[in-house]
Amino acid sequence: MNEQYPKSLKLSFDKDGYVYLPGFLSPEEVKSLNAQLQRFIAEGISAMSAAHYFYEDKNDTTTLKQMQDLEKYDPYFKALAVDSKFEAIARTLLDENVVCKTVEYFNKPPKIGKATPPHQDGYYFMLNPQQAVTMWLALEKVDEENGCVRYVKGSHLKGMRRHGRTSTLGFSQQIVDFGTEEDMKNEIAFPASPGDLLVHHSLTIHRAGANTTANRTRKAMGLIYWGESAKEDKVAKERYMEQLAKEREKM
Ligand SMILES: O=C(O)CCC(=O)C(=O)O
């Protein structure tokens, strides 16, 4: 896919650590994506590894919170991510060829959908150099009440902050000293409409609120791309994944 995006997009990404692309998908495209997700949840989820999907309340299947590696289970999601306009954006922002690492689904069920703790994705990726982006696509209206994403502008230029354990399923790490004057001064909330795309650098600090509404869900897709120059510290990553699996068993 050879779509061209203006150079100003990359300049803005390099400066702020994120870009916001309203209406990246049309209402028809969002409708079709939502229908494909419903199909997959009804028919395909049972074939997934237990490590790849979680419920907010494991005794209630209406509280599906997260799915990951969707591209490995279903050709629709692979086609969404590979040779697609999402991939073209990642290539433009990282200025090199990219590899899709995962396609995810994020929901915050009403009342019980927990906050996403402040973190930098690169802490989980363990890459050198940190040449990676995460995309977050709104599948429905998202605002401060049901838990919109918040970015700390320019934080990708200031290195990796110290992370520690959380009890939040799917987001096991958070920045331990988040909330400094500088964090709060530079943090921006991004309410979004269906089809709006947010893309952030792997060092950009971000979080999202809890879903405090009584009856609205908060559904979004995530797509992660690494630049081909980014190399993983495989030993550290394996150790970390084993640790996570052990902790998940205890939950
Ligand atoms: O959907 C969310 O709450 C946040 C997603 C996120 O933090 C991420 O993809 O890194």
The ligand as an SDF file (V2000), in Angstrom:
LIG
                    3D

 10  9  0  0  0  0  0  0  0  0999 V2000
   -7.5160    1.3740   25.6680 O   0  0  0  0  0  0  0  0  0  0  0  0
   -6.8900    1.7980   26.6390 C   0  0  0  0  0  0  0  0  0  0  0  0
   -7.3940    2.0210   27.7240 O   0  0  0  0  0  0  0  0  0  0  0  0
   -5.4350    2.1210   26.5270 C   0  0  0  0  0  0  0  0  0  0  0  0
   -4.6790    1.3130   25.5690 C   0  0  0  0  0  0  0  0  0  0  0  0
   -3.2120    1.4350   25.8100 C   0  0  0  0  0  0  0  0  0  0  0  0
   -2.7840    1.9790   26.7880 O   0  0  0  0  0  0  0  0  0  0  0  0
   -2.2610    0.8640   24.8980 C   0  0  0  0  0  0  0  0  0  0  0  0
   -2.6580    0.3170   23.8660 O   0  0  0  0  0  0  0  0  0  0  0  0
   -1.0590    0.9540   25.1710 O   0  0  0  0  0  0  0  0  0  0  0  0
  1  2  2  0
  2  3  1  0
  2  4  1  0
  4  5  1  0
  5  6  1  0
  6  7  2  0
  6  8  1  0
  8  9  2  0
  8 10  1  0
M  END
$$$$
